Structures are given as C-alpha cells and as structure tokens.
C-alpha cells in the first residue's frame, strides 16, 4: 500500500474494497487488470447514467478516459488523474497538473498474500487543490460515492470469477 501513499498520502475522500481470492497475488492482480470496465448489467446501467463507456478492461478504459499509470509492479498498479469529475463536460488530465478548483484522483489495484490465496483490493483517494474544489467534490461524492462502491465491489467479484 505504500505506493498509493507515495502518490496521495492525504485525501479528502477515500474508498477501499477488498476480496479474498484463491490465487497467488500476481494471478489475482492479473485477473483484476483484465476485468471488463462494466462487468455486468448493473455496472453498465450505472455507467450509462454517468455517460461512461461500458467496453474494454478496467485499466484500458481508465487510461482512455485520461488516467495515467503512476506505478506498476507485479502485485499493484496505481493510476491517477486530475480534473473536475462533477463537471460532465470536462475530461481528466495529468495527475501532477492539478490546478486550482480541481481534485487529484489516485486509484490502486493491489493483491497481497493471504492464507489460501490473496487479498485483492481497490482503493481510490481524492484530494482537492483548494476549499472550493473540496466542497464541489464532496457534494458530488455524496451522490456518486455509493454507486462508485457498487462498481468497485463488482470489479473485485468479476476478478474472482475470472480466477475460477
């Protein structure tokens, strides 16, 4: 987890989900990286409402949306971007290029050894550049956050299914 800490050690919002899987950490992460961005009908419907694409892998689609790889090892991947996610007319851009009125988003997929396999986890952290961005993001997150949690749990479940 130190890698995500290196990129965004302080945050205004954080979401973490994990699932035990019967695979070694490298296989678990590889499965998570290949999970479809919208692995089922529930996630596809949520993405349609938000105007997000439903095709491609989690990583491929996030990269096409403007996220960049910040760190990658056999047991973890960190992606990041900056922008104004509450404004549907804007696209994320370079993580290090966050401007006033924007937030930085860092998302990790990681796998750690555990008895009988691995713990596969995803964590997202958001840090605002100023108080106005913080207020705007937290208003947005009150609505979107619960749906984001559903999506991430579905990603982890789909990765587990891919391992069986």
N, C-alpha and C positions, 0 to 999 in steps of 0.2 A: 504493500500500500504506500510505501514511501514515495513511489514515483508520482502518484496523484498529489501527495503532499508537497512535492517539489514544485509542481505547477500551480497549484491553488491551495495553499495552506490555510487560508482564511476564506470564509464564504458567508454569504447572506442566506443561501438556501442549499440544502443538501438532501439527496435521496439515495438510499442504498438498499439493494435487494440481493439475496443470495439463495443458492440452492445446492444441496449436496447431490453429487452425481457419482456414478460408478465408473470412473475413468481416471487416468492419471491427469495431472494438471495441464500438461501440454495438449493432450487429446481433448480435454474439456474446453480449453480456450479455442482450439482449432474449430470445434463444433460451433461455439458461440460466434465466431467470426464469420461463419458461413450461414448462419440463420437468416432466413428471409426478413427483410425490414418489417414486413407485415405478415407474420407467420400464420395468421388465421383471420376469420371473418370479423371478429371483434376489433382487432387492431386495424384491419383495412378500413372499417367503418369510422373509427376514430381519426385515422389519417385523412380520409376523405373530408370529414368535417373541418379539419385543420388545413386542408389544401396541400397535404404532403403526398409524395409518390408512394405507391404501395409495392413497387418491384425492387429487385436487387437484394443484396445482402445488407445487414445492418451497417457494416463498415463501408461498403461501396456506396450506399445511399447517403450516409452521413458525409462522406467525402464529396459526393456530388452536390450536396447542399451547402458546402463551404467549410466543413470541418477539416482540420489538418491533423496528421499524425504527429503527436508531440513526443511520444516514446513508445517503443515496441520491443518486447522481449518474448521468449517462448511462453511465459506464464502471465503476461499482461500487455495491455495496449491502452494508451491514453490518447484521446482525440480532444481537440479544443477549437473554439471559435469565439468571436466577439460579435456583438450586434445588439439589436433590439427585438427579441423574439415576440414581444407583444404587438409589434407593428408588422402585419402580414405582408406589407409591400416591400419589406427590406430583406436582404439575404445576409447570412453570417459572413464574416470575413476573418482575416488573420488574427489569431488569438492574441499575439503581442501588440496588435494595433488597436486595442480598445480605446475609444475616445470618450470624452465627457458625454454623459447621457446614455452610455451603453453598459452592457454586462459582458463579462468573460464567462464562458461555459467550458468546463473540463469534464469529460466523461471517460470512465475507465471500465474495461472488461478485464477481469483477472481470475486466476484459478490458483488455489493453494492446496497443498496436500492435506488430506483428512483421512481418518480411519475409513477404510473401504473405498477410497477414491479421492475425490477432491471437493472443495467448496468453490463453486463458480459464482462470481459476484459481478454486479454492475453498480457503479456509483457515479452520480452526477453532482457536481458542485457548481454553484453560480455565485459570482462576486461582482457587485456593482461598482462602477467607477465613481459614482457620486450619489448623494442622497436622493436626487430626483430619479435617477435610474433605479435605485433600490426601491423606492415607492412604486414606480411603474411596474417593475418586475414582480414585486410581491403581490400587487393587485392581480396581475396576470396569473401568477403561480397559484393563487387561491382557487382559481377556476381550473387551470390546466394541470396542476400538480397531481390530483388524484387520478386523472386519466394517464398521465405520464407513468405513474406507479403501475397501473394495469399493464401498460405496454411493456415495461421492463420485466415484470413477472412473466409475461407471455414469452418474451425473448428467451429467458432462462429456461422455461418449460420446454420450448421448442428445441433448445440446445440439448437438453436432457433426452428428449425423444430421438434426436439425431444420433445419440450415442448408443441407443439400444437396437 
